[in-house]
Amino acid sequence: MNFDLTEEQRMLQDTVRRYLNDKIAPLADEYDRKGPLTKADAHRFLKELKPFGYVGTLVPEDLGGPGLTHIDWALLHEPLRGAWAGLGGTVGITSAGTYGVSHFENTALRDRILPGLLDGDKIICTAITEPNVGSDARNIETRAVLDGDHYVLNGTKMWISNGTIADYVTVVATTDRSKGAGGVMHLLVERDVSPFESREIHKMGVRSFPTAELIFDDCRVPRENVVREPGQGLKQTLTGLTFARANAAIASVGIAQAALDVAVRYAKERVQFGKPIGQHQLVQEMFADMAADIDAARLLAWRAFYLMDQGHVCFKESSIAKAFATEMAVRATSNALQIHGAYGLSEEYQVERFFRDARCYTIPDGTTQIQKLIIGREILGMSAFR
């Protein structure tokens, strides 16, 4: 496994970091206080970031995408999440969803909606979680009942990233709960064709990242919008989560690295007992712990992305990366906040936002505890799930 970057990747990394530091990071605190991004703002930022490969990152060039690798994704999203995690969430969900569309076996549907997504004119999300269903995706309650040329969709989805601003929602539903995995399917719901209700859920962190409750009440979806037939949906859902977990890991690395960077600056400037606090031994210990943790988490995330580039479905590796990196980011941002002392509690300093943002990533795409059960299953060949 060789993590040496190509010359093109080093140029991409340097160019992106300069742009984010100059144009994106200065906006983060202001937008965090405003709350969820509006649809207009999301489209504007998507178009601004498109030239760097942020829109449809992994979509092959022959379908109109940038054709970048999973390692390229890591190079793009670590600094974006550090600069502004809320915007990174909206961009990441849209880009990952666009990549998902590029793999639709329903090529007519793919070809119809993919260009708008790649242009940054449309926004997409995926709806899995429900009020009574989190990690147990095989027990989805949202029903899709075939009625002539339409499926009639009824149910509620919760914690759906981009849910309030999405034009398209890939909904995980079931035709028959008694069939378990055999009834799970995917439907693409177009908001302007098949209207549904959405309600914003306000959060402690990543506040500018739209997160919604979606309510489907006799929502009629054309049969031609079937993405995966009943019985095909669960496997793809679980496979897709391996990428989501690696993405949460690299997002957490970005937030932790940003917290470390601002703590370094503060520790060099803040003087106590006649010297910069960075010269105090216990403060240096915190920096040593943070640096080691961040490096370890980055390598775990890169390993998962590398394996994906090799065509592997890496349940264990992505869960290890997600479990370690998200918990690491909570520790690292907490240390960075502690180094700032009372100022770390103030909204005038970025570090309190980093702490709130980091804390949010231990839960989505499977909690830390769920990741440990997946890791145990992959090691032992014995599942704690029924």
Phi and psi in degrees as a GROMACS rama.xvg file:
@    title "Ramachandran Plot"
@    xaxis  label "Phi"
@    yaxis  label "Psi"
@TYPE xy
-116.227  119.054  ASN-2
-101.805  14.3565  PHE-3
-62.2579  131.907  ASP-4
-84.3762  146.12  LEU-5
-73.6525  166.726  THR-6
-60.4078  -39.1922  GLU-7
-63.8774  -39.8446  GLU-8
-68.0349  -38.8715  GLN-9
-64.8004  -38.9045  ARG-10
-66.3732  -42.2017  MET-11
-59.7011  -47.034  LEU-12
-59.4044  -47.5636  GLN-13
-66.2831  -43.7974  ASP-14
-64.1151  -44.0764  THR-15
-64.0465  -45.1622  VAL-16
-62.0953  -41.9531  ARG-17
-62.7337  -44.5911  ARG-18
-63.9125  -46.2812  TYR-19
-62.8234  -42.0616  LEU-20
-64.2906  -37.2502  ASN-21
-83.3997  -39.1489  ASP-22
-111.295  -28.1721  LYS-23
-104.678  -50.2126  ILE-24
-55.5961  -39.6993  ALA-25
-63.5946  -16.3638  PRO-26
-91.3158  -14.6844  LEU-27
-61.3554  -47.376  ALA-28
-64.6123  -42.5707  ASP-29
-59.3925  -47.8931  GLU-30
-71.4885  -30.7682  TYR-31
-61.3964  -38.2047  ASP-32
-73.8071  -28.6468  ARG-33
-70.9117  -30.9142  LYS-34
103.001  -158.973  GLY-35
-56.5969  140.746  PRO-36
-58.8797  142.036  LEU-37
-77.9962  164.228  THR-38
-61.4172  -40.7653  LYS-39
-63.6744  -43.4195  ALA-40
-63.352  -43.1445  ASP-41
-60.0365  -44.8002  ALA-42
-62.9078  -40.7375  HIS-43
-62.2925  -46.0982  ARG-44
-69.6465  -36.1155  PHE-45
-59.5349  -43.4595  LEU-46
-68.4114  -34.3343  LYS-47
-66.8905  -36.6408  GLU-48
-88.9914  -13.2128  LEU-49
-54.8614  -43.2786  LYS-50
-58.9893  -21.152  PRO-51
-86.9494  -8.84758  PHE-52
100.677  14.1643  GLY-53
-75.7369  -20.7608  TYR-54
-99.1039  114.708  VAL-55
65.9533  37.5472  GLY-56
-42.5857  -47.9256  THR-57
-92.7256  -2.04833  LEU-58
-67.4449  130.069  VAL-59
-59.6801  151.256  PRO-60
-62.4369  -32.1478  GLU-61
-70.5917  -10.356  ASP-62
-106.074  7.4526  LEU-63
97.9701  4.30811  GLY-64
-93.2705  176.984  GLY-65
-69.8167  -25.4212  PRO-66
67.3679  34.389  GLY-67
-86.367  172.374  LEU-68
-98.1943  171.965  THR-69
-66.0141  -34.5299  HIS-70
-65.1738  -38.219  ILE-71
-59.8607  -39.4655  ASP-72
-56.7456  -44.748  TRP-73
-62.3114  -41.5609  ALA-74
-64.5694  -33.1336  LEU-75
-77.1464  -42.1381  LEU-76
-90.2581  -23.026  HIS-77
-60.0479  -52.3697  GLU-78
-70.0526  -30.5328  PRO-79
-65.3309  -43.906  LEU-80
-67.0785  -31.9339  ARG-81
-70.7541  -35.4447  GLY-82
-72.8874  -43.8633  ALA-83
-164.103  96.0062  TRP-84
-64.9895  -34.6257  ALA-85
-62.6982  -47.5173  GLY-86
-64.579  -39.8052  LEU-87
-58.2779  -34.946  GLY-88
-64.1867  -48.4744  GLY-89
-62.6623  -44.2511  THR-90
-64.7148  -44.2802  VAL-91
-64.7081  -43.6293  GLY-92
-64.7632  -41.6832  ILE-93
-65.4369  -43.4981  THR-94
-67.0774  -42.8238  SER-95
-65.8151  -40.3022  ALA-96
-64.1125  -35.8943  GLY-97
-65.9679  -40.1647  THR-98
-61.7681  -40.1639  TYR-99
-59.9109  -41.8791  GLY-100
-61.4558  -36.8447  VAL-101
-64.0852  -16.65  SER-102
-101.243  5.21666  HIS-103
-58.3196  130.073  PHE-104
-72.6326  -22.7748  GLU-105
-78.4758  84.3516  ASN-106
-67.5834  -28.2878  THR-107
-64.5348  -43.0546  ALA-108
-66.6418  -43.83  LEU-109
-56.1785  -50.2789  ARG-110
-68.1791  -25.202  ASP-111
-76.733  -37.9548  ARG-112
-104.388  -18.6099  ILE-113
-62.7083  -42.8638  LEU-114
-57.5137  -42.5479  PRO-115
-63.7342  -36.2483  GLY-116
-67.8565  -43.83  LEU-117
-68.2371  -25.0468  LEU-118
-82.074  -9.72474  ASP-119
81.3255  10.0446  GLY-120
-85.918  -17.8975  ASP-121
-127.647  154.204  LYS-122
-124.646  140.578  ILE-123
-129.18  157.044  ILE-124
-149.13  171.131  CYS-125
-121.215  136.663  THR-126
-116.069  105.453  ALA-127
-113.486  -57.9635  ILE-128
-63.5254  144.815  THR-129
-132.077  167.947  GLU-130
-54.5615  -35.9037  PRO-131
-108.524  4.22995  ASN-132
-134.29  114.818  VAL-133
-110.99  -91.7494  GLY-134
-77.7291  -17.1785  SER-135
-90.8014  72.2143  ASP-136
-65.7049  -21.2567  ALA-137
-70.1707  -15.0482  ARG-138
-105.495  33.3293  ASN-139
-52.2726  137.326  ILE-140
-101.577  -23.1588  GLU-141
-60.7401  124.351  THR-142
-99.6566  139.715  ARG-143
-122.526  110.602  ALA-144
-111.174  124.843  VAL-145
-71.012  128.629  LEU-146
-138.224  91.9231  ASP-147
67.2621  -120.884  GLY-148
-92.756  10.2411  ASP-149
-132.31  154.405  HIS-150
-99.1297  134.811  TYR-151
-98.6807  118.857  VAL-152
-103.535  128.504  LEU-153
-135.811  129.166  ASN-154
155.132  175.746  GLY-155
-126.822  134.785  THR-156
-112.96  144.086  LYS-157
-124.507  153.158  MET-158
58.9704  42.1074  TRP-159
-92.0323  111.5  ILE-160
-63.9656  133.19  SER-161
70.9752  7.29796  ASN-162
-57.9529  -35.4258  GLY-163
-80.9284  -16.9515  THR-164
-116.456  -0.957565  ILE-165
-74.7422  138.779  ALA-166
-83.0547  -33.0042  ASP-167
-126.317  140.512  TYR-168
-129.363  120.888  VAL-169
-84.3561  107.724  THR-170
-97.9257  128.882  VAL-171
-89.5475  119.011  VAL-172
-136.82  174.318  ALA-173
-129.401  144.587  THR-174
-87.7106  -21.4383  THR-175
-163.516  108.457  ASP-176
-62.2782  -29.2452  ARG-177
-65.8493  -18.0161  SER-178
-87.0845  -5.26077  LYS-179
59.2683  -129.345  GLY-180
-59.3301  -27.7767  ALA-181
-66.8898  -15.3306  GLY-182
-103.387  -6.26057  GLY-183
-78.628  132.025  VAL-184
-139.001  170.463  MET-185
-120.158  132.552  HIS-186
-124.507  137.667  LEU-187
-92.6548  117.28  LEU-188
-101.919  122.472  VAL-189
-97.7641  121.209  GLU-190
-58.1641  -38.9714  ARG-191
-79.7246  -16.2147  ASP-192
-96.7363  -41.0363  VAL-193
-126.588  80.7836  SER-194
-60.3126  147.083  PRO-195
-146.522  165.413  PHE-196
-95.0922  141.656  GLU-197
-134.289  144.73  SER-198
-134.16  128.871  ARG-199
-70.4091  138.332  GLU-200
-108.993  115.502  ILE-201
-84.5611  139.319  HIS-202
-124.356  165.617  LYS-203
-73.1649  -28.6678  MET-204
-133.526  179.093  GLY-205
33.6296  52.728  VAL-206
-65.4442  -27.0939  ARG-207
-86.0048  -0.372128  SER-208
-89.0171  108.757  PHE-209
-58.5302  132.144  PRO-210
-139.949  129.585  THR-211
-136.26  159.998  ALA-212
-97.2884  129.988  GLU-213
-112.882  132.956  LEU-214
-120.045  118.382  ILE-215
-106.996  112.375  PHE-216
-120.671  100.111  ASP-217
50.6541  43.5328  ASP-218
-78.0864  119.143  CYS-219
-93.8309  119.006  ARG-220
-115.592  124.364  VAL-221
-54.9957  139.835  PRO-222
-59.6404  -27.19  ARG-223
-67.4067  -8.50904  GLU-224
-95.1003  11.9462  ASN-225
-68.5516  124.842  VAL-226
-92.6273  -46.2788  VAL-227
-138.04  130.324  ARG-228
-68.2297  161.394  GLU-229
-52.1121  133.171  PRO-230
97.2724  -15.8058  GLY-231
-102.554  -9.92873  GLN-232
-77.6742  -37.5574  GLY-233
-67.0383  -45.7997  LEU-234
-58.3383  -44.0665  LYS-235
-67.989  -35.702  GLN-236
-60.8058  -47.5977  THR-237
-68.0548  -37.8044  LEU-238
-64.7409  -42.1181  THR-239
-61.9017  -30.8482  GLY-240
-67.3365  -24.0552  LEU-241
-64.0095  -40.0641  THR-242
-67.3112  -43.121  PHE-243
-58.7251  -36.6133  ALA-244
-71.4287  -40.3289  ARG-245
-64.1102  -36.2282  ALA-246
-65.3729  -42.0409  ASN-247
-61.7577  -35.1344  ALA-248
-65.5452  -48.2855  ALA-249
-70.2612  -30.5857  ILE-250
-62.7897  -42.4832  ALA-251
-66.2556  -38.0359  SER-252
-60.7087  -43.7906  VAL-253
-60.9621  -43.3609  GLY-254
-65.6836  -44.7058  ILE-255
-63.6314  -41.8556  ALA-256
-63.0826  -41.5005  GLN-257
-62.9297  -39.5496  ALA-258
-65.5838  -41.0952  ALA-259
-61.1378  -44.0265  LEU-260
-61.2288  -44.6949  ASP-261
-71.413  -30.8999  VAL-262
-67.5027  -38.0355  ALA-263
-60.3042  -47.0602  VAL-264
-61.037  -44.2162  ARG-265
-65.2756  -42.5357  TYR-266
-66.1873  -24.0212  ALA-267
-82.1175  -24.6685  LYS-268
-96.2009  -34.7277  GLU-269
-76.8052  122.232  ARG-270
-108.597  129.353  VAL-271
-142.044  141.228  GLN-272
55.352  36.111  PHE-273
82.5078  7.51118  GLY-274
-153.767  159.614  LYS-275
-57.7804  142.001  PRO-276
-63.6425  -20.344  ILE-277
-64.2586  -16.0166  GLY-278
-87.8668  -6.4594  GLN-279
-80.1538  137.68  HIS-280
-61.6518  -43.541  GLN-281
-68.5468  -29.6232  LEU-282
-69.0059  -41.9836  VAL-283
-62.4568  -34.394  GLN-284
-61.3602  -41.2167  GLU-285
-62.588  -39.6954  MET-286
-66.0012  -40.1118  PHE-287
-62.269  -43.553  ALA-288
-63.3699  -43.5057  ASP-289
-62.6532  -45.7719  MET-290
-63.9177  -43.5274  ALA-291
-64.613  -43.7648  ALA-292
-61.0272  -44.9088  ASP-293
-65.2279  -44.3014  ILE-294
-60.7026  -43.907  ASP-295
-63.0133  -43.5821  ALA-296
-65.2136  -40.3807  ALA-297
-61.9614  -44.1407  ARG-298
-64.8782  -37.4361  LEU-299
-65.3316  -41.5599  LEU-300
-65.7316  -44.5604  ALA-301
-63.3841  -36.8135  TRP-302
-60.4894  -45.1049  ARG-303
-61.8711  -44.9089  ALA-304
-65.2297  -38.8103  PHE-305
-60.0936  -45.7617  TYR-306
-62.648  -36.8036  LEU-307
-63.9319  -39.5733  MET-308
-63.0267  -25.4727  ASP-309
-87.5189  1.7209  GLN-310
89.2292  12.7942  GLY-311
-90.443  146.435  HIS-312
-96.2037  106.985  VAL-313
-108.946  78.0963  CYS-314
-60.2651  -50.1044  PHE-315
-65.3224  -48.9464  LYS-316
-65.851  -38.949  GLU-317
-71.1504  -34.8164  SER-318
-69.4968  -38.8013  SER-319
-61.102  -45.9205  ILE-320
-61.3666  -45.1673  ALA-321
-65.8964  -47.4972  LYS-322
-62.1423  -46.2091  ALA-323
-71.0071  -48.2972  PHE-324
-67.7236  -40.2465  ALA-325
-69.3407  -40.214  THR-326
-69.1633  -36.5168  GLU-327
-58.9234  -43.4744  MET-328
-64.1037  -34.3743  ALA-329
-63.8071  -45.01  VAL-330
-64.2774  -45.1405  ARG-331
-66.9119  -44.8065  ALA-332
-69.1451  -31.321  THR-333
-65.0751  -42.3508  SER-334
-63.7694  -41.6049  ASN-335
-63.026  -39.8183  ALA-336
-64.344  -42.591  LEU-337
-61.6798  -39.4633  GLN-338
-62.0297  -33.1772  ILE-339
-75.9198  -9.93253  HIS-340
61.9624  -141.61  GLY-341
-61.6745  -30.2285  ALA-342
-64.3547  -24.8204  TYR-343
-63.9841  -20.0228  GLY-344
-86.6844  -9.04097  LEU-345
-88.5615  140.903  SER-346
-70.2592  -7.8222  GLU-347
-75.1355  -13.5776  GLU-348
-113.891  139.721  TYR-349
-63.4017  -24.7996  GLN-350
-63.9483  -29.8879  VAL-351
-69.3433  -32.3129  GLU-352
-68.6717  -40.2637  ARG-353
-59.5915  -41.2105  PHE-354
-64.1662  -45.4996  PHE-355
-64.6363  -41.4322  ARG-356
-64.0902  -44.7919  ASP-357
-60.9559  -39.6559  ALA-358
-63.7137  -24.8618  ARG-359
-73.9797  -20.9722  CYS-360
-86.2041  -8.12946  TYR-361
-76.4806  -9.08138  THR-362
-107.313  -49.1563  ILE-363
-64.0859  157.354  PRO-364
60.8896  29.1078  ASP-365
99.9925  120.109  GLY-366
-62.4577  169.578  THR-367
-55.5685  -39.3622  THR-368
-66.216  -39.8166  GLN-369
-64.3684  -40.7295  ILE-370
-59.5482  -39.6411  GLN-371
-65.5557  -35.3543  LYS-372
-68.5157  -36.5849  LEU-373
-66.1254  -44.2904  ILE-374
-60.3685  -44.7902  ILE-375
-61.4267  -40.6465  GLY-376
-62.6091  -43.3936  ARG-377
-69.0581  -31.7251  GLU-378
-77.688  -44.4344  ILE-379
-90.7214  -22.0822  LEU-380
71.5703  22.57  GLY-381
-132.569  126.078  MET-382
-95.888  136.51  SER-383
-82.6373  -12.2235  ALA-384
-85.2864  149.559  PHE-385
